[in-house]
Amino acid sequence: MKALVTGANGFTGSHLVQALEQRGDRVVGLVRKSSNLARLANCNLQLIYGDITDRDALQSAMNEVDTVFHTAAYVELGLVNEAEMERVNVQGTRSVLEVAQTVGVSKVVYCSTIGVFGDTQGKVIDETFKRTQANFSSAYDRTKYQAQQLVDQFASQGLPVVSIMPSGIFGADDPHFGPVMQQFLKGRLKLWAGGDRITGIVHVDDLAAAMLLAAEKGKPGEHYIISAGDLTTREMFELLSQETGIPVPREAPKPLVRLAGNLLDPIGRIFKWQPPLSRERVHYVYDRCVRVDATKALQELGWQPRSVSETLRELAKLNSGN
């Protein structure tokens, strides 16, 4: 198979490239001229340089390609460039779908997010759930929802596209929780916020495996939630503490965290700085809970992920150098 991976240099994209190459597939990666290619250092893919909205670059990248894996996205919470996020996440997805439709690829696998379901208020939901949250928690939430609407529209018009909806993606080179993990393992993480926050967890390599299965077995137009399960932040640190002997960080007082978010938010906007806490980040910590059931992927795709505890233990060993 010849496959195109958009955002090939990213966290998810690079692991998917490695999984494809290990199977012996030919891989094309769409990356920007400014992209950091460190994650692709040991890969042998063909690189096409261009923006995700550049239809000429996309057409060149899809030449003789069987399957397109669309993983490119602007992922960020807090203070973001909303116009740029919409351009990448919404218009970029439209461009990928339009070119794929024109070229006639046999399958498109879109990397969505469980965030498109909105706040489920702690209720465990599956792919049949209809979003009830009227507003959006973030620009990322909104733009990924709009992109998903486009994907579903193209699917209804006959494009063979499958949507993969991962929960929190974890891995040794995870740009989000990875730095937190490293600080914890060095004994420097003394304080943490939102111990009761529930996070869905999937290992990035298991996500890549799910995307390959979706290309082979996924039914066009279908959505597949990808999550190995969930834990509260406190439970995650307790498991890591049992593995390493490092004490669980103390819980920061909620009123203090909310105050810090309210104070740092305007300062960040004035100085064009991404503060560690903002109103949006505090909202995600305390006020929003999306819980999911991945039974459909297990049954229809034959997906077999490692457990949440296996994922965390593996990452603790990798990050500690053991």
C-alpha positions in Angstrom: 0.0 0.0 0.0 1.1 3.6 -0.7 -0.1 5.9 2.0 -0.1 9.7 2.6 0.2 11.0 6.2 -0.6 14.7 6.7 1.2 16.2 9.7 3.8 13.3 9.3 6.3 15.1 11.6 3.8 15.4 14.5 3.4 13.2 17.6 0.6 11.0 16.2 1.7 11.3 12.5 5.3 10.2 13.2 4.2 7.1 15.1 1.8 6.3 12.3 4.6 6.7 9.7 6.8 4.2 11.7 3.9 1.7 11.9 3.3 1.9 8.2 7.0 1.5 7.4 7.3 -1.5 9.7 4.5 -3.2 7.6 6.5 -2.5 4.5 4.1 0.2 3.1 5.4 3.1 1.0 4.8 6.4 2.8 4.5 10.0 1.7 4.5 12.7 4.3 3.1 16.2 3.9 5.1 18.6 6.1 5.7 22.4 6.1 9.0 23.9 5.1 9.3 25.1 8.7 8.5 21.7 10.3 10.8 20.1 12.8 11.6 16.7 11.3 13.4 15.2 14.3 10.6 12.6 14.9 11.2 11.3 11.3 15.0 11.0 11.7 14.9 7.2 11.3 12.1 7.0 8.7 12.4 6.5 5.0 9.4 8.3 3.7 9.0 10.6 0.7 8.5 14.2 1.9 6.2 16.7 0.1 6.5 20.2 1.4 3.4 22.3 1.5 0.7 23.9 3.7 -2.3 21.8 4.6 -4.5 24.2 2.5 -2.2 24.0 -0.5 -4.2 22.0 -3.0 -1.3 21.7 -5.5 0.9 20.2 -2.8 -1.9 17.9 -1.7 -2.5 16.7 -5.2 1.2 16.0 -5.7 1.3 14.2 -2.3 -1.7 12.0 -3.2 -0.2 10.9 -6.6 -0.8 7.1 -6.8 -1.7 7.0 -3.1 -4.2 4.3 -1.9 -5.0 5.6 1.6 -4.8 9.1 3.1 -4.3 9.5 6.9 -5.2 13.0 7.9 -3.5 13.7 11.2 -2.4 17.3 10.7 -4.0 19.7 13.2 -3.4 22.8 15.3 -3.7 21.4 18.8 -3.6 23.9 21.7 -5.7 25.1 24.7 -5.4 28.5 26.3 -4.5 31.5 24.3 -4.5 30.6 20.7 -4.7 32.2 17.2 -8.3 31.3 16.5 -8.1 32.4 12.8 -5.1 30.2 12.2 -6.6 27.3 14.1 -9.7 27.5 11.9 -7.6 27.7 8.8 -5.6 24.6 9.7 -8.3 22.5 11.3 -11.3 23.4 9.2 -10.1 24.7 5.9 -7.2 22.3 5.9 -9.5 19.4 6.4 -11.8 20.7 3.6 -8.8 20.8 1.2 -7.7 17.3 2.1 -11.2 16.0 1.5 -11.7 17.8 -1.8 -8.4 16.7 -3.2 -9.0 13.1 -2.1 -12.4 13.2 -3.7 -10.9 14.6 -7.0 -8.0 12.1 -7.1 -10.2 9.2 -6.1 -8.2 7.6 -3.3 -9.6 4.3 -2.0 -9.8 5.4 1.7 -9.4 8.4 3.9 -8.8 8.0 7.7 -9.4 11.2 9.6 -7.9 11.6 13.1 -10.7 13.4 15.0 -11.1 13.6 18.8 -13.6 12.6 21.5 -13.9 16.4 22.1 -16.3 16.7 19.2 -19.0 15.2 21.6 -18.7 18.2 23.9 -19.0 18.0 27.7 -20.8 14.7 28.5 -20.9 15.8 32.2 -19.3 12.5 33.3 -21.7 10.3 31.4 -20.0 7.4 29.5 -21.0 7.7 25.9 -20.4 5.9 22.6 -20.5 6.9 18.9 -24.3 7.2 18.9 -24.2 10.1 21.3 -25.6 13.4 20.0 -23.8 16.5 21.3 -25.9 18.4 23.9 -23.4 21.2 24.8 -24.7 24.3 23.0 -21.5 26.3 23.1 -17.9 25.3 22.7 -15.3 25.0 25.5 -12.4 26.2 23.3 -11.4 27.2 19.7 -9.9 23.7 19.4 -13.2 22.2 20.4 -15.1 24.3 17.9 -12.8 23.8 15.0 -12.5 20.1 15.4 -16.3 19.9 15.6 -16.6 21.9 12.4 -14.0 19.7 10.7 -15.9 16.6 11.7 -19.1 18.0 10.2 -17.2 18.4 6.9 -15.9 14.9 7.1 -19.5 13.6 7.7 -20.8 15.7 4.8 -18.2 14.3 2.4 -18.9 10.8 3.6 -22.6 11.3 2.9 -21.6 12.3 -0.7 -19.7 9.0 -1.2 -16.1 9.7 -0.1 -14.8 6.6 1.6 -13.7 8.3 4.8 -13.6 6.8 8.3 -13.2 8.9 11.5 -11.0 7.8 14.4 -11.8 9.6 17.7 -9.0 9.3 20.2 -9.1 10.3 23.9 -5.9 11.6 25.6 -2.9 10.4 23.5 0.1 9.3 25.6 3.6 8.3 24.6 7.3 8.7 25.4 7.5 11.8 23.2 4.1 13.1 24.1 4.3 17.0 23.9 1.4 17.5 26.4 1.6 15.1 29.4 5.2 14.1 28.7 6.9 17.2 30.2 4.7 16.8 33.3 5.7 13.1 33.5 9.4 14.1 33.3 9.0 16.7 36.1 7.3 14.2 38.3 10.0 11.6 37.7 12.7 14.1 38.7 10.8 14.8 41.9 10.1 18.4 40.9 6.3 18.2 40.6 5.2 19.1 44.1 1.8 20.6 43.3 -0.9 19.8 40.8 -4.4 21.0 40.0 -7.6 19.0 39.4 -7.0 15.6 41.0 -10.6 14.6 40.3 -10.3 15.4 36.5 -11.0 12.3 34.5 -8.8 11.7 31.5 -9.3 9.1 28.8 -6.0 7.4 27.8 -4.7 5.7 24.7 -1.0 4.9 23.8 0.0 6.6 20.6 1.2 3.3 19.1 -2.2 1.8 19.8 -3.8 4.8 18.1 -1.6 4.2 15.1 -2.6 0.5 15.1 -6.3 1.6 15.2 -5.8 3.9 12.2 -4.3 1.0 10.2 -7.2 -1.2 11.2 -9.6 1.6 10.2 -8.0 1.7 6.8 -8.5 -2.0 6.4 -11.8 -2.7 8.1 -13.5 0.6 8.9 -16.8 1.2 7.2 -17.0 4.5 5.2 -18.8 7.1 7.2 -18.3 5.4 10.5 -16.9 6.8 13.7 -14.7 4.8 16.0 -13.8 6.0 19.6 -10.3 5.0 20.5 -9.6 4.8 24.2 -8.2 2.2 26.6 -10.1 3.5 29.5 -9.9 6.5 31.9 -8.4 7.6 35.2 -8.6 10.6 37.4 -5.4 12.7 37.5 -5.0 11.6 41.2 -5.2 7.9 40.2 -2.6 8.4 37.5 -0.1 9.9 39.9 -0.9 7.2 42.5 -0.1 4.5 39.9 3.1 6.3 38.9 4.0 6.7 42.6 3.6 3.0 43.2 5.8 2.3 40.2 8.6 4.8 41.1 8.3 5.5 44.8 8.0 9.2 44.1 5.3 10.9 46.3 2.0 12.0 44.7 1.9 15.8 44.1 -0.2 17.7 46.6 -3.6 19.1 45.4 -3.6 22.9 44.7 -6.6 24.7 46.3 -9.3 25.1 43.6 -10.1 28.8 44.4 -6.4 29.6 44.1 -6.1 27.8 40.7 -9.2 29.6 39.4 -7.9 33.0 40.6 -4.5 32.3 38.9 -6.3 31.5 35.6 -8.3 34.7 35.8 -5.2 36.8 36.5 -2.8 35.1 34.0 -5.3 35.1 31.1 -5.2 38.9 30.5 -1.5 39.1 31.1 -0.9 36.4 28.5 -3.0 38.3 26.0 -1.2 41.5 26.6 2.3 40.0 26.3 1.4 37.3 23.7 2.5 34.6 26.2 0.9 31.2 26.8 0.6 31.0 30.6 0.5 27.7 32.4 -3.0 28.5 33.6 -5.7 30.4 31.7 -9.5 30.6 32.0 -9.8 28.0 29.2 -7.3 25.6 30.8 -9.0 25.9 34.2 -12.3 25.2 32.6 -11.0 21.9 31.2 -9.5 21.0 34.5 -12.6 21.5 36.7 -15.7 22.1 34.5 -15.7 19.7 31.6 -15.8 15.9 31.5 -15.9 13.7 28.4 -16.1 9.9 29.1 -16.2 7.3 26.4 -16.7 3.6 25.6 -14.5 2.1 22.8 -16.4 -1.2 22.5 -17.2 -0.5 18.8 -13.5 -0.3 17.8 -12.8 -3.5 19.8 -15.6 -5.4 18.2 -15.7 -4.1 14.6 -12.0 -3.3 14.0 -10.5 -6.0 16.3 -8.5 -3.3 18.0 -6.5 -4.7 21.0 -4.9 -1.8 23.0 -2.6 -2.1 26.0 -4.3 -1.3 29.3 -4.2 2.2 30.9 -1.9 0.9 33.7 0.4 -0.8 31.1 0.6 2.5 29.2 1.5 4.5 32.3 4.0 2.0 33.6 5.7 1.8 30.2 6.0 5.6 30.0 7.4 5.8 33.5 10.2 3.3 32.6 10.9 5.1 29.3 11.0 8.6 30.8 13.2 7.5 33.8 15.7 5.8 31.4 15.2 2.3 32.9 
